[in-house]
Amino acid sequence: MVYDIEMLRSFYSNFPKRVDVAREKISRPMTLAEKILYAHLYDEKALRLFRRGDDYVNFRPDRVAMQDATAQMALLQFMNAGKKKSAVPATVHCDHLIQANIGAKADIETATKGNSEVYDFLKSVSDKFGIGFWKPGAGIIHQVVLENYAFPGGMMVGTDSHTPNAGGLGMVAIGVGGADAVDVMTGMEWELKMPKLIGVKLTGRLSGWASPKDV
């Protein structure tokens, strides 16, 4: 998290103002999800009350995360975009090409040897364009992002279906395809249909080994 401290300071210095502007425009109280979504509009001048599930909206996410299987094509596309670095903080996590077979140490050694060409490519591209690189054995992408990069109020996209795990810290985190990740990394608008919102009210209390994640 310390590597993104300036980005976080800039984000939180502007977030309240963006929410206030959106609340005034919408003229009603907003849910947390709406505050995050409206605060990440690509063009603030386009702010209006968007219809959930109908209107397509352009957003500007704060981060991108990629795993080693999907990052290959995404980085190839990014290389052809002509950019010198990613427009937003981005990371590559080498975990999906590791096959669980014998044990952590042996499996990582097997994957590192068998996928050396892929890992070398991902690392070299990451180093060139200022993208964070988590080598094989450094951790599972979902947990690494949650512990190191997720932050309340932020928005991120990830090339993996488990990206919403970062929502555990109050982010809007969405799994996307490689092309969508490249759009964000090049600084282009990222289009998404305004999500429908579902409210859940829980009563009672957790007991035993139950955790919020189980709920």
N, C-alpha and C positions, 0 to 999 in steps of 0.2 A: 504493500500500500504506500510506503514511503516514496516510491519512485513516481507516484502520481499526485504528490501532495499539492503541487501548484495547480494542477487541473482541478482538484477537489476544492481548493480555496476559491478558484474562479467560479466553479459551479455553484457553490453555496452562497457566494456573494450576489449572484444573479437570480437564483432560484426563487426566493420570496417575491421579487419584483415581477417575474414572469407569471407566477401564480396569481398575484393580485390583479394583473392586467387581464388575465383570462377570466377570473371570477367576475370582474366588472363587466366584461364583454358578454359573458353568459348570463349574468344577472341571477345567479342562484348559488347555493352552497355546492361544493365539489367533493367528490370522493378522492381518496389518496391516489387511486389509479388515474383519475382524470387530471389531477394536478400534475402528475408526472408526464402524462401524455401531452397535455397542452403546453407544458414548459419545454418540451422538446420539438416543437414545430420547426420545420426547416426555415420557413418564412413567417416571421411574427406578424407581418402585415396581412397574412392570409387567415388570421385568427377569426373564427366564428364558431357558432354552435354546430358541431358536426353530428350527423345522425349515426348512431351506433349501428354497426352491421350494414350500413348503406354507403356512406361517404368514404372515398379514398383520400388519405391524408399523407402528406410528405413530412417525414420526421428526420431528426438529426441525432442519432444515438451517440453515446459517450464512448463506447468501447466495442471491440470485436474480439471474439475468442474462436480459435479454430483447432480441431484435432487433426492428427497426422494423416488420417485417411482422406478427409475432405479438404485439408489445407493445400494439398498438392495442386489441384486444378485452380483453386482460388488464387494461389500465389502466382501461378503461371499467367492467369488473366491480369493480375495486378501488375506484373512485370511489363505487360504490353500496354499498360495505361499511360506510361510515360511519366509517372510520378517519382519524386526522389525519396519520399517517405510516406508512411501512412498518415492520413489526415487526422486520425484518432488513435489513441493507444490500442495496440493489438497484440495478441499473443498466440503462439502455436504450442500445443501440448501433445507430446508423443506418448499416447497411451493406448490408442485403439488397435494398433498393429501388434500389440503384445498378446500372445495367446496363453491363457492360463492352462498349464499342463502339469508341470512338475512342482515348481515352487518359484517364489518371486525372483530370487537371484538367478537361477538357471533359466527361467523364462525370459528375463530381461536380456541376458547374455545371448540367448538364441535369437530373440527379436532384433537386437542390435546388430548382430552379424548378418542375419537374413535380410534386413531392411536398411543396410548401411547406406546404399545409394539414395534411398528416400530421405533418410535422416540427414545425410550430408547436404542434400539439396535444400531441405527445409531450413537447416541452420544457416547455410550460406546466404539464402535469400533474406532470412530474418535479420541477419547481421547487416546486410547491405541496406535494408530499408527501415532499420530501427524498430523491428518487431521483436517482442519478447519471445525467447525460445526456452521451453521446458523439455529437457532431454528425457529419453526413456528412463523410467524409474523415478522421475521427479514428482509424480503424483497424478491422480485422476483429474481430468480437466474440470469436472463439475465441482469437486471439493477445493481444488486449487483456486479457482475463480472465486468461490464463496469466501475463502479464507484470506485472499490477497487482493482481490480487485472489486468485489461487490461493495456497493455503498447505498445507503437509503436515498431514494429519490432519483436514482440514476436510471439510464436506459442503455441496454446493451443487446447486441445480437451475437449469436454463436452458431457455428456450423455443426450443431449437434442437437438432437431432440431433447436432451436433458438440460439444455441451457436455462430453463425456468428455475433450476435449483438456486440460482442467484437471487431469486425472489425471496429467499429466506432472509435476506437483509433489506427487504423493502425496495427492490429494483423492479422495473419492468424489463424482464429478460426473455428474449424470444429466439427460438431455434429457426434458422434460415438456411437456404442453400448457398453455395459458394458465390454465385453471381451477386446475390444480395449483399454478402459480406464485402465483396469488392466495391460495390457502389458506395458503401459507407467509408471504406478505407481510402477511396479516391476523393471523398468530400462531396459526393453527389447526394441528392435527396434520396431517402429511402421510403418507398411507398408502401402503405399498409392500410387495409380497410379498418376504419375506426372500430376497435374491439367492442363487443357486447360485454356488459358487466354483470356479474352474478354476485349477489350479496349472501353471505352465510353467517348465521348467528348461532354460536355455540353456547350451550348452557352446561352447568355442572363443572367438574374439575377432573384433571388427569390423575391417574393412580397407577401404582405398580411401575412397570417398565415402559408404559406408554409415553410417547414424546409428541411434540407438535407436528413432527414429520409424519408420524403415524396417522394423525388426524387428517 
